[in-house]
């Protein structure tokens, strides 16, 4: 249910950054994002423990993955999403036979309702805060090493923190003590704010086009990683930079990704980090399941 995704050297981004940029194409997962690894692993584990139904909440990609995996396992799924979730994402969930409920202005509102549906047989699948999720994500690093690429740094986006948690776990398992550049947009910078304040804070609100990054608070594990590891480097980019990177990436690699992924790519297109020419930089192309080209074009027009 989870595939080994391509690892591609990007000529365009390698030239811009004068180093070796390797793209781990998690957007190639059948469900369209890295969430298929995390959610998929969690769902399989809970199914083994007797789950008869999956309940989840999501801003988009996690819900799509729960719906996909549930359909594959013949286990019914209910996903509660906030009003900011794209119609594209909702349609993809329903295509996989999931029940989708739209509730609240933010993910936290949707999550509160989702949790109320949990019972002895209906298991809650958290979109980002569960060890099973991180175990699934950690396999990304195993695959990179198996492809004979030893990264000198990793660049990824941060929403709730499952990607950061899993990649950090995978690096440790492979004895790699290297920088992780954790990227957020200005309106979703829960990790950056927590690092700055040295507190596991919750933002009053989140905003902007990167709706799948819109967790008001990262999971505690991601926060603790940021506090205990000097190699976690927090970066913030604008919505415009994220959207522009999506369009540039579409031109360069014929792959449509959403602004949550564009945030990561923007630090390379805008050359915000400097590397040595021999460095191998691993970039997690986290996904684009919940975006359409028309929607991305509208974002670009509105921001300009």
ABEGO torsion letter per residue (X at the ends): XBBBBBBBBBAAAAAAAGBBBBBBBAAABAAGBAAAAAAAAAAAAAAAAGBABBBBBBAGAAAAAAAAAAAAAGBBBBBBBBAABBAAAAAAAAAAGBBBBBBEABAAAAAAAAAAABBAABBBBBAABBAAAAAAAAAAAAAAAAAGBBBABBBBBBBAGAAAAAAAAAAAAAGBBBBBBBBBBAAABAAAAAAAAGBBBBBABBBEABAAABBABBBAAAAAAAAABAABBBBBBBAAAAAAAAAAAAAAAGBBBBAAAAAAAAAAAAGABBBBAABBBBBBBAEAAABBAAAAAAAAAAAX
